[in-house]
């Protein structure tokens, strides 16, 4: 399918990891230019933190971006995607 992006189509992948060993698959998905949403809520807190730290480091090494959405939900994007968070009217001082 042809798109404004050429042969590449933006894709969002959702991960609900249960174990730290899934961290590598998340980093590989970002390397494949996919935006990844990770909900680590099913993991033990310490292991979830370890997974998020690993993924954030790998994505950062590829010049990607990370955004924390809440305590257990994160979004990771490759450098070709621009993440921008709408902070709402209270953030603008109105």
KAQUI-V22892 format. One record per residue. N is the residue number from 1. RES is the residue in one letter. PHI is phi in degrees with one decimal (* if undefined). PSI is psi in radians with two decimals (999 if undefined). BURIAL is + if it has 9 or more other C-alpha atoms within 8 Angstrom, else -. Layout:
# KAQUI-V22892
{{N RES PHI PSI BURIAL} {N RES PHI PSI BURIAL}}
This chain:
# KAQUI-V22892
{{1 X * 2.27 -} {2 X -84.2 2.44 -} {3 X -137.7 2.99 -} {4 X -61.1 -0.25 -} {5 X -96.2 0.21 -} {6 X 82.0 -2.36 -} {7 X -82.2 -0.17 -} {8 X -90.4 2.27 -} {9 X -113.0 2.24 -} {10 X -59.4 2.47 -} {11 X -139.1 2.46 -} {12 X -113.6 2.27 -} {13 X -118.4 2.35 +} {14 X -104.8 2.22 -} {15 X -115.4 2.38 +} {16 X -121.9 1.30 +} {17 X -65.4 2.58 +} {18 X -111.4 -0.35 -} {19 X -140.7 2.72 -} {20 X -59.1 -0.56 +} {21 X -59.6 -0.26 -} {22 X -80.6 -0.14 +} {23 X -60.0 -0.71 +} {24 X -62.2 -0.71 -} {25 X -63.1 -0.60 -} {26 X -67.2 -0.82 +} {27 X -61.9 -0.73 +} {28 X -63.0 -0.64 -} {29 X -63.3 -0.72 +} {30 X -65.8 -0.69 +} {31 X -60.8 -0.52 +} {32 X -84.3 0.29 -} {33 X 67.8 0.51 +} {34 X -100.0 2.49 +} {35 X -85.7 2.35 +} {36 X -121.6 2.26 +} {37 X -103.9 2.17 +} {38 X -116.9 2.15 +} {39 X -111.8 1.84 +} {40 X -95.7 0.33 +} {41 X -64.3 -0.40 +} {42 X -84.8 -0.10 -} {43 X -94.1 2.72 +} {44 X -61.5 2.45 -} {45 X -54.2 -0.80 -} {46 X -64.8 -0.72 -} {47 X -69.8 -0.63 +} {48 X -62.9 -0.74 +} {49 X -62.9 -0.72 -} {50 X -61.9 -0.76 +} {51 X -62.5 -0.84 +} {52 X -63.3 -0.72 +} {53 X -61.7 -0.75 -} {54 X -62.5 -0.86 +} {55 X -63.7 -0.78 +} {56 X -59.7 -0.71 +} {57 X -64.6 -0.77 -} {58 X -65.0 -0.73 +} {59 X -68.3 -0.69 +} {60 X -62.8 -0.67 +} {61 X -63.8 -0.41 -} {62 X -96.3 0.23 +} {63 X 62.1 0.46 -} {64 X -83.7 -2.99 +} {65 X -129.9 2.70 +} {66 X -135.3 2.55 +} {67 X -141.9 2.27 -} {68 X -87.2 2.12 -} {69 X -91.4 -0.64 -} {70 X -158.7 -2.95 -} {71 X -58.3 -0.51 -} {72 X -125.0 0.06 +} {73 X -121.6 2.24 +} {74 X -134.7 2.66 +} {75 X -121.5 2.37 +} {76 X -124.0 2.36 +} {77 X -136.0 2.57 +} {78 X -70.8 2.92 +} {79 X -64.2 -0.35 +} {80 X -77.5 -0.13 -} {81 X -109.4 2.36 -} {82 X -101.4 2.09 -} {83 X -90.7 2.35 -} {84 X -141.4 2.28 -} {85 X -105.1 2.20 -} {86 X -80.5 2.01 -} {87 X -87.4 -0.08 -} {88 X 84.9 3.00 -} {89 X -64.2 -0.53 -} {90 X -66.2 -0.44 -} {91 X -76.2 -0.41 -} {92 X -85.8 -0.15 -} {93 X 86.7 0.17 -} {94 X -78.7 999 -}}
